[in-house]
Amino acid sequence: MNARGISEHEVQVAAEPGVLLEGSLTVPEQALGVVLFAHGSGSSRFSPRNRHVASVLQQAGLATLLMDLLTPEEEEAERWTRHLRFDIELLAQRLIGAKQWLMEEPEVQEFPIGLFGSSTGAAAALVAAAREPEGIAAVVSRGGRPDLAGPLLPHVHAPTLLIVGGDDFPVIPLNREALDALRTDKRLELIPGATHLFEEPGALDQVARLAGSWFLQQFAATSHEGRPGQAPV
């Protein structure tokens, strides 16, 4: 625990049998829930954008787990082949394993879990939420490709927020179609003047604020109703 009352440490996540993935777990004092990040194509737990969003969520009282979805060997192969970045099934399975790890990790096991997905990671988050809903209280997509979750979108039970740059014209219609397919509590937020990577001044801060509010709202509801997939307490 550092001077700010935040526990920060590197972890190894057993995401699949025989597969250990590197992660960074940060837990503020009296945290209200934990957010698992699913980065997009060609990125890692060191993604500066996701780390910025994570820091804002931590200040709001949320624990975060940023993790690599690929092993170092897979990352090296991916640099040359680009064969895994759109393997949504693989990425979703890794997220399901990480979610299970969080549910068994003593420091955070009682927390509701949120998924924050970027780009293709958003599709993986939604597939994971559809396939293994227990414990998943909310999903947020940043500049995501939720359309890649395809026929599983109607099976997502977790409340879902889609955040898209107002000038990210190729991705906006894909998110509108995904919004129509979702059958849960849902919302689409457009950040005016922002493009796909939210590099414009203040754009990423708006994303972080929207995400934080969404997670806190849904986690508060979960605390009254019990962990998703379980009887109310």
N, C-alpha and C positions, 0 to 999 in steps of 0.2 A: 504494500500500500504506500503510495507516494504522498507528498505533502498536500496534494489536492484531494486526497481521499479516494484515489482511483487505483485499482489493482490492474497492472499491465504485465502480461507475460506471453512468451511464445509457447505454442502448444503443438502437439502432433495429434491429428484427428484421424481415427481409424474409420475412413469413409466407406471402405469395402474390405472384404477379407484379403489380407496381404497388401493392402494399399494404405500407407500413412501419408497424409497431406499436412503441409506446414500451415500454421495459422497464428494469428495475433488476437488474443482474447483480452478485452478491456472491460472492467467491471467497476462502475462508480459505486460509492457507498449508497445504500438504500435504493439500488436500481429497481426499476419498475418492470423490466422485461429485457429481452436480449434480441438483437437484430443480427441475422446471418446474411452476409453479403455474397452475392453471386456476380462476379465481375464478367465483363463482356469479352468479346473476341480479342485474343492476343494480349490480355492484361493479366494482372496477378494481385496478390494481397497488398502490393506496394503501389497500386493505382492511386495517383495523387488526388484524383477526383473523389474516389470512394473514401479515401482516408480523410479528406476534408469533410465530407458528409458525416462520416463516423464520428469525427471530433465534435460536430454540432450535436449529434444525437447523444453523445456521452455527456455533454454539458446539460442536456435536457433530462438526464437521469436514466439513460438507456445503456445497457451493456452492448458491446458489439463483438462479433467474430468475423474478422477478415481472413480469408484463407485462399490458398492456391487450389484450384479445382483439378490441376494436373500435377503429376509427379515431375521432378526435374528432368527425368529421361523423356517423358512425354512432351514437356515444354521444348526440349532441344529438337526432338523430331518434328514438332509442330512448326518450328521456325522454317523448316524446309518444305514440309508437305501441306500445311494448312488443313490437315485432315480431321482435326478434332474440334476446331472452334465452332463448327455447326453441328456437332454430335450432341444434340439436345438430350437424347436418352442417357448418354454417359454422364453429362453434366448434372442432369436431374438426379441420377442415382447417387452421385457423389454428394449432392445436397441432402438427399434423404439420409445418407449415412451420417453427415455432419449434424443434421437435426437430431438424430438418435443419440449422437455423442453428447450434444448439449443437454438432452433430457436425462442423461446419466452422469453428467459432470457435477460434482457436489456444489460448486460455487454458483451455478446458475440453473440447476435442475428443476427448481420450482417456478422458474420464470415462464411466462408466455413467450412464444417465439414469433418473430416477424422475419420475413424474407425481403431483402432489398436487391433487386436484380437490374443490371444494366445491359443494354444491347441484347446479345443472345442469352446472357445470364437471366434476363427477365423471363424468357420462354422456359428456361430450365427451372426457375423458381415456380412458375405456374404449373408446370408438369409435376413437380415435386408436391406442390400443395394439393393437386388433384389426386395423386396416387396415394399419398400418405398424409391425410389431413390432421391426424392426431397431434396436438401441440401447436399447430401453426395458426396463429391468431390474426395475422394480417400479411398482406403482400403489397410492396411498392415497386413500380417499374420506372426506371429513369432512362428516357430515350431508348426504350426497349423495343424488342421485336416479339410482342406477345402473340402475334399471329402465328409464330412458329410452334406454339403449343397446340394449334389446330383443334382436333376434335375433343381434346381434353378440357378446353376452356369452360364448357357448360358444367363440368364436374368440380370446378374450384369452389369450395365453400368459404374460404377465408375472404373477408372484405379486401377489395383490391383497388389501389389508387394507381392510375397511369399518368405519368408526368412526361410531357413532350415539349420540346422547344417550339415556340410559335412560328419560327421560320424553318423548322425541320420538315419541309414540305413532303419529301418522300415517305416519312415515317408517320405523319399525322393520320392519313387514311387507314394505314395498317392498324393503328391503335383504335381508331373509331370502329373498325370492323370487329376487333377483339372485344371492345367494350360492349358491342351489341351481342356478342356470343356469350359473355359472362352472365351467370344467373345468380350472382351473389350481390351483396352491397358493393357498389362500384362508383368510381368517379374518374373523369378525365380532366386534367389540369394542363392548360397550355401556358407556358412562360413567354410573355410577349417579347419579341425581338431576339429570342435565344435560338441558336442552331443546335446541331446534334450533340455536340460535346459540352454545351453550356459554358463556353469559354468567355462569354460576354460579361462585363463587370456586374457583379451581384446576382447573376443567373443561378449559379450553383448554390448560393446562400438561400435563394428562394426555394430551390429543390429541397434542401436540407430542412428548412422550416416546415414545408408542406409534409415531408416524410415524417418528421418528428411529431407533428400534430396528429397525423393519421395513426401512427403506431401508438401514441399515448392514449388516443381515444379508444382504439380497439383493445388495447391491453387493459384499460380500465373496465371495459365491458366484460372482458374475459375474467377479470378478478371477481366479478359479481356472479358470473355464470359457471365458473370452473374451467379448467383447461379444456380446449376444444377436443372433442372425442371422449370426454369423461363426463360423469354426472356432476351437476352443480354441487358446490360445497356450502 
